[in-house]
Amino acid sequence: MLDIGFLELMIIGIVGLLVLGPERLPRAARTAGMWIGKIKRTVSGMQREISAQLETEELRQKINEQQKKLDDSLKKAKLDVESIADAPPGEGASPDDKAVPSETEQRVAKATARLDDALQTVREESPTSAAKSEPAQAETKQDKVDEKAALKQAEPEKAESEKDRNHQ
């Protein structure tokens, strides 16, 4: 801050002694010391608050980036799962053929593995925000379980509708 040496302090002390006198100088020095202390505490408090605000903003940006990455990964995985669910089974398969369910199961397993990989990647990239994003991760796990259940329910229905189409 200010570069005041011993010589400057001595000159200020002598001038203060001459101006205020020996009776009022100690009281004036105490008052000046209190004001200087208050100013220093106020400045350091402001610096701490500014630092905390900057750190908070950086964390918000990191969390937003991680959330975007997670959303993108989940959208990709969802599209993969939907494309597998919508894709027709291999051509030339007979209705009584057992290869159709196993092929669908394999594609579902691959999509599930991709979804798990995407979630694992996001978790590895954001260890600092893991505690803050646990509710979002719990929701994604529940969404994944719901998607798997919907796929399992859709498999027998698709197989039956394909059998009906093939018989007609």
C-alpha positions as protocol buffer text, in pm:
chain_id: "A"
residue {
  index: 1
  type: MET
  ca { x: 0 y: 0 z: 0 }
}
residue {
  index: 2
  type: LEU
  ca { x: 175 y: 313 z: 121 }
}
residue {
  index: 3
  type: ASP
  ca { x: 548 y: 301 z: 152 }
}
residue {
  index: 4
  type: ILE
  ca { x: 609 y: 485 z: 479 }
}
residue {
  index: 5
  type: GLY
  ca { x: 946 y: 434 z: 641 }
}
residue {
  index: 6
  type: PHE
  ca { x: 1075 y: 496 z: 993 }
}
residue {
  index: 7
  type: LEU
  ca { x: 1194 y: 848 z: 913 }
}
residue {
  index: 8
  type: GLU
  ca { x: 848 y: 951 z: 786 }
}
residue {
  index: 9
  type: LEU
  ca { x: 680 y: 805 z: 1097 }
}
residue {
  index: 10
  type: MET
  ca { x: 923 y: 993 z: 1320 }
}
residue {
  index: 11
  type: ILE
  ca { x: 850 y: 1323 z: 1143 }
}
residue {
  index: 12
  type: ILE
  ca { x: 475 y: 1264 z: 1172 }
}
residue {
  index: 13
  type: GLY
  ca { x: 517 y: 1182 z: 1544 }
}
residue {
  index: 14
  type: ILE
  ca { x: 718 y: 1499 z: 1611 }
}
residue {
  index: 15
  type: VAL
  ca { x: 469 y: 1717 z: 1422 }
}
residue {
  index: 16
  type: GLY
  ca { x: 181 y: 1548 z: 1606 }
}
residue {
  index: 17
  type: LEU
  ca { x: 350 y: 1606 z: 1940 }
}
residue {
  index: 18
  type: LEU
  ca { x: 402 y: 1972 z: 1861 }
}
residue {
  index: 19
  type: VAL
  ca { x: 49 y: 2026 z: 1728 }
}
residue {
  index: 20
  type: LEU
  ca { x: -155 y: 1814 z: 1973 }
}
residue {
  index: 21
  type: GLY
  ca { x: 68 y: 1821 z: 2275 }
}
residue {
  index: 22
  type: PRO
  ca { x: 169 y: 1536 z: 2503 }
}
residue {
  index: 23
  type: GLU
  ca { x: -178 y: 1503 z: 2658 }
}
residue {
  index: 24
  type: ARG
  ca { x: -387 y: 1453 z: 2342 }
}
residue {
  index: 25
  type: LEU
  ca { x: -129 y: 1268 z: 2127 }
}
residue {
  index: 26
  type: PRO
  ca { x: -185 y: 916 z: 2275 }
}
residue {
  index: 27
  type: ARG
  ca { x: -562 y: 945 z: 2234 }
}
residue {
  index: 28
  type: ALA
  ca { x: -523 y: 1068 z: 1874 }
}
residue {
  index: 29
  type: ALA
  ca { x: -281 y: 781 z: 1798 }
}
residue {
  index: 30
  type: ARG
  ca { x: -533 y: 527 z: 1937 }
}
residue {
  index: 31
  type: THR
  ca { x: -814 y: 679 z: 1731 }
}
residue {
  index: 32
  type: ALA
  ca { x: -599 y: 678 z: 1415 }
}
residue {
  index: 33
  type: GLY
  ca { x: -502 y: 316 z: 1482 }
}
residue {
  index: 34
  type: MET
  ca { x: -869 y: 216 z: 1524 }
}
residue {
  index: 35
  type: TRP
  ca { x: -964 y: 383 z: 1195 }
}
residue {
  index: 36
  type: ILE
  ca { x: -675 y: 224 z: 1009 }
}
residue {
  index: 37
  type: GLY
  ca { x: -771 y: -118 z: 1152 }
}
residue {
  index: 38
  type: LYS
  ca { x: -1135 y: -73 z: 1046 }
}
residue {
  index: 39
  type: ILE
  ca { x: -1028 y: 27 z: 697 }
}
residue {
  index: 40
  type: LYS
  ca { x: -797 y: -276 z: 666 }
}
residue {
  index: 41
  type: ARG
  ca { x: -1070 y: -515 z: 789 }
}
residue {
  index: 42
  type: THR
  ca { x: -1322 y: -365 z: 548 }
}
residue {
  index: 43
  type: VAL
  ca { x: -1085 y: -393 z: 251 }
}
residue {
  index: 44
  type: SER
  ca { x: -989 y: -752 z: 334 }
}
residue {
  index: 45
  type: GLY
  ca { x: -1357 y: -845 z: 378 }
}
residue {
  index: 46
  type: MET
  ca { x: -1436 y: -699 z: 36 }
}
residue {
  index: 47
  type: GLN
  ca { x: -1148 y: -891 z: -119 }
}
residue {
  index: 48
  type: ARG
  ca { x: -1275 y: -1218 z: 35 }
}
residue {
  index: 49
  type: GLU
  ca { x: -1628 y: -1154 z: -94 }
}
residue {
  index: 50
  type: ILE
  ca { x: -1504 y: -1075 z: -444 }
}
residue {
  index: 51
  type: SER
  ca { x: -1289 y: -1389 z: -445 }
}
residue {
  index: 52
  type: ALA
  ca { x: -1582 y: -1600 z: -326 }
}
residue {
  index: 53
  type: GLN
  ca { x: -1808 y: -1454 z: -597 }
}
residue {
  index: 54
  type: LEU
  ca { x: -1551 y: -1525 z: -868 }
}
residue {
  index: 55
  type: GLU
  ca { x: -1505 y: -1881 z: -746 }
}
residue {
  index: 56
  type: THR
  ca { x: -1881 y: -1933 z: -734 }
}
residue {
  index: 57
  type: GLU
  ca { x: -1919 y: -1807 z: -1089 }
}
residue {
  index: 58
  type: GLU
  ca { x: -1642 y: -2039 z: -1211 }
}
residue {
  index: 59
  type: LEU
  ca { x: -1812 y: -2334 z: -1044 }
}
residue {
  index: 60
  type: ARG
  ca { x: -2145 y: -2240 z: -1204 }
}
residue {
  index: 61
  type: GLN
  ca { x: -1982 y: -2232 z: -1546 }
}
residue {
  index: 62
  type: LYS
  ca { x: -1821 y: -2572 z: -1490 }
}
residue {
  index: 63
  type: ILE
  ca { x: -2150 y: -2719 z: -1371 }
}
residue {
  index: 64
  type: ASN
  ca { x: -2331 y: -2578 z: -1676 }
}
residue {
  index: 65
  type: GLU
  ca { x: -2066 y: -2725 z: -1909 }
}
residue {
  index: 66
  type: GLN
  ca { x: -2092 y: -3065 z: -1741 }
}
residue {
  index: 67
  type: GLN
  ca { x: -2472 y: -3051 z: -1756 }
}
residue {
  index: 68
  type: LYS
  ca { x: -2456 y: -2977 z: -2129 }
}
residue {
  index: 69
  type: LYS
  ca { x: -2219 y: -3269 z: -2185 }
}
residue {
  index: 70
  type: LEU
  ca { x: -2447 y: -3497 z: -1984 }
}
residue {
  index: 71
  type: ASP
  ca { x: -2754 y: -3381 z: -2175 }
}
residue {
  index: 72
  type: ASP
  ca { x: -2580 y: -3436 z: -2509 }
}
residue {
  index: 73
  type: SER
  ca { x: -2466 y: -3785 z: -2407 }
}
residue {
  index: 74
  type: LEU
  ca { x: -2811 y: -3877 z: -2284 }
}
residue {
  index: 75
  type: LYS
  ca { x: -2977 y: -3745 z: -2601 }
}
residue {
  index: 76
  type: LYS
  ca { x: -2737 y: -3949 z: -2812 }
}
residue {
  index: 77
  type: ALA
  ca { x: -2800 y: -4260 z: -2604 }
}
residue {
  index: 78
  type: LYS
  ca { x: -3176 y: -4202 z: -2619 }
}
residue {
  index: 79
  type: LEU
  ca { x: -3161 y: -4168 z: -2997 }
}
residue {
  index: 80
  type: ASP
  ca { x: -2958 y: -4490 z: -3017 }
}
residue {
  index: 81
  type: VAL
  ca { x: -3210 y: -4674 z: -2804 }
}
residue {
  index: 82
  type: GLU
  ca { x: -3502 y: -4534 z: -3004 }
}
residue {
  index: 83
  type: SER
  ca { x: -3338 y: -4627 z: -3334 }
}
residue {
  index: 84
  type: ILE
  ca { x: -3286 y: -4981 z: -3208 }
}
residue {
  index: 85
  type: ALA
  ca { x: -3644 y: -5002 z: -3090 }
}
residue {
  index: 86
  type: ASP
  ca { x: -3776 y: -4862 z: -3420 }
}
residue {
  index: 87
  type: ALA
  ca { x: -3544 y: -5061 z: -3650 }
}
residue {
  index: 88
  type: PRO
  ca { x: -3706 y: -5364 z: -3816 }
}
residue {
  index: 89
  type: PRO
  ca { x: -3547 y: -5699 z: -3736 }
}
residue {
  index: 90
  type: GLY
  ca { x: -3316 y: -5866 z: -3990 }
}
residue {
  index: 91
  type: GLU
  ca { x: -3476 y: -5939 z: -4324 }
}
residue {
  index: 92
  type: GLY
  ca { x: -3554 y: -6298 z: -4420 }
}
residue {
  index: 93
  type: ALA
  ca { x: -3621 y: -6406 z: -4063 }
}
residue {
  index: 94
  type: SER
  ca { x: -3910 y: -6643 z: -4013 }
}
residue {
  index: 95
  type: PRO
  ca { x: -4174 y: -6569 z: -3748 }
}
residue {
  index: 96
  type: ASP
  ca { x: -4082 y: -6877 z: -3546 }
}
residue {
  index: 97
  type: ASP
  ca { x: -3711 y: -6797 z: -3562 }
}
residue {
  index: 98
  type: LYS
  ca { x: -3548 y: -6747 z: -3220 }
}
residue {
  index: 99
  type: ALA
  ca { x: -3271 y: -6526 z: -3370 }
}
residue {
  index: 100
  type: VAL
  ca { x: -3500 y: -6222 z: -3379 }
}
residue {
  index: 101
  type: PRO
  ca { x: -3535 y: -6179 z: -3001 }
}
residue {
  index: 102
  type: SER
  ca { x: -3167 y: -6251 z: -2943 }
}
residue {
  index: 103
  type: GLU
  ca { x: -3070 y: -5996 z: -3210 }
}
residue {
  index: 104
  type: THR
  ca { x: -3294 y: -5736 z: -3048 }
}
residue {
  index: 105
  type: GLU
  ca { x: -3155 y: -5822 z: -2707 }
}
residue {
  index: 106
  type: GLN
  ca { x: -2803 y: -5776 z: -2840 }
}
residue {
  index: 107
  type: ARG
  ca { x: -2886 y: -5436 z: -2982 }
}
residue {
  index: 108
  type: VAL
  ca { x: -3052 y: -5334 z: -2655 }
}
residue {
  index: 109
  type: ALA
  ca { x: -2746 y: -5454 z: -2464 }
}
residue {
  index: 110
  type: LYS
  ca { x: -2518 y: -5249 z: -2692 }
}
residue {
  index: 111
  type: ALA
  ca { x: -2733 y: -4938 z: -2646 }
}
residue {
  index: 112
  type: THR
  ca { x: -2737 y: -4990 z: -2271 }
}
residue {
  index: 113
  type: ALA
  ca { x: -2360 y: -5027 z: -2270 }
}
residue {
  index: 114
  type: ARG
  ca { x: -2325 y: -4702 z: -2467 }
}
residue {
  index: 115
  type: LEU
  ca { x: -2554 y: -4526 z: -2221 }
}
residue {
  index: 116
  type: ASP
  ca { x: -2353 y: -4659 z: -1928 }
}
residue {
  index: 117
  type: ASP
  ca { x: -2029 y: -4547 z: -2096 }
}
residue {
  index: 118
  type: ALA
  ca { x: -2167 y: -4198 z: -2153 }
}
residue {
  index: 119
  type: LEU
  ca { x: -2277 y: -4168 z: -1790 }
}
residue {
  index: 120
  type: GLN
  ca { x: -1943 y: -4299 z: -1666 }
}
residue {
  index: 121
  type: THR
  ca { x: -1756 y: -4049 z: -1885 }
}
residue {
  index: 122
  type: VAL
  ca { x: -1958 y: -3761 z: -1746 }
}
residue {
  index: 123
  type: ARG
  ca { x: -1903 y: -3879 z: -1389 }
}
residue {
  index: 124
  type: GLU
  ca { x: -1527 y: -3909 z: -1442 }
}
residue {
  index: 125
  type: GLU
  ca { x: -1503 y: -3558 z: -1589 }
}
residue {
  index: 126
  type: SER
  ca { x: -1684 y: -3387 z: -1303 }
}
residue {
  index: 127
  type: PRO
  ca { x: -1566 y: -3515 z: -963 }
}
residue {
  index: 128
  type: THR
  ca { x: -1601 y: -3170 z: -804 }
}
residue {
  index: 129
  type: SER
  ca { x: -1960 y: -3126 z: -910 }
}
residue {
  index: 130
  type: ALA
  ca { x: -2062 y: -3483 z: -831 }
}
residue {
  index: 131
  type: ALA
  ca { x: -2206 y: -3392 z: -493 }
}
residue {
  index: 132
  type: LYS
  ca { x: -2406 y: -3106 z: -639 }
}
residue {
  index: 133
  type: SER
  ca { x: -2539 y: -3306 z: -933 }
}
residue {
  index: 134
  type: GLU
  ca { x: -2643 y: -3621 z: -743 }
}
residue {
  index: 135
  type: PRO
  ca { x: -3016 y: -3547 z: -781 }
}
residue {
  index: 136
  type: ALA
  ca { x: -2970 y: -3507 z: -1156 }
}
residue {
  index: 137
  type: GLN
  ca { x: -2778 y: -3836 z: -1170 }
}
residue {
  index: 138
  type: ALA
  ca { x: -3050 y: -4011 z: -971 }
}
residue {
  index: 139
  type: GLU
  ca { x: -3306 y: -3885 z: -1221 }
}
residue {
  index: 140
  type: THR
  ca { x: -3093 y: -4012 z: -1510 }
}
residue {
  index: 141
  type: LYS
  ca { x: -3062 y: -4354 z: -1349 }
}
residue {
  index: 142
  type: GLN
  ca { x: -3438 y: -4365 z: -1305 }
}
residue {
  index: 143
  type: ASP
  ca { x: -3485 y: -4258 z: -1668 }
}
residue {
  index: 144
  type: LYS
  ca { x: -3248 y: -4535 z: -1778 }
}
residue {
  index: 145
  type: VAL
  ca { x: -3441 y: -4793 z: -1576 }
}
residue {
  index: 146
  type: ASP
  ca { x: -3768 y: -4665 z: -1726 }
}
residue {
  index: 147
  type: GLU
  ca { x: -3626 y: -4689 z: -2079 }
}
residue {
  index: 148
  type: LYS
  ca { x: -3510 y: -5046 z: -2020 }
}
residue {
  index: 149
  type: ALA
  ca { x: -3851 y: -5144 z: -1886 }
}
residue {
  index: 150
  type: ALA
  ca { x: -4024 y: -4983 z: -2183 }
}
residue {
  index: 151
  type: LEU
  ca { x: -3795 y: -5168 z: -2424 }
}
residue {
  index: 152
  type: LYS
  ca { x: -3859 y: -5501 z: -2252 }
}
residue {
  index: 153
  type: GLN
  ca { x: -4233 y: -5442 z: -2275 }
}
residue {
  index: 154
  type: ALA
  ca { x: -4208 y: -5338 z: -2639 }
}
residue {
  index: 155
  type: GLU
  ca { x: -4010 y: -5647 z: -2746 }
}
residue {
  index: 156
  type: PRO
  ca { x: -4293 y: -5906 z: -2703 }
}
residue {
  index: 157
  type: GLU
  ca { x: -4546 y: -5666 z: -2854 }
}
residue {
  index: 158
  type: LYS
  ca { x: -4328 y: -5613 z: -3162 }
}
residue {
  index: 159
  type: ALA
  ca { x: -4265 y: -5983 z: -3199 }
}
residue {
  index: 160
  type: GLU
  ca { x: -4641 y: -6054 z: -3184 }
}
residue {
  index: 161
  type: SER
  ca { x: -4724 y: -5779 z: -3434 }
}
residue {
  index: 162
  type: GLU
  ca { x: -4454 y: -5912 z: -3671 }
}
residue {
  index: 163
  type: LYS
  ca { x: -4595 y: -6265 z: -3642 }
}
residue {
  index: 164
  type: ASP
  ca { x: -4940 y: -6131 z: -3725 }
}
residue {
  index: 165
  type: ARG
  ca { x: -4804 y: -5947 z: -4029 }
}
residue {
  index: 166
  type: ASN
  ca { x: -4614 y: -6251 z: -4148 }
}
residue {
  index: 167
  type: HIS
  ca { x: -4915 y: -6482 z: -4113 }
}
residue {
  index: 168
  type: GLN
  ca { x: -5133 y: -6252 z: -4318 }
}
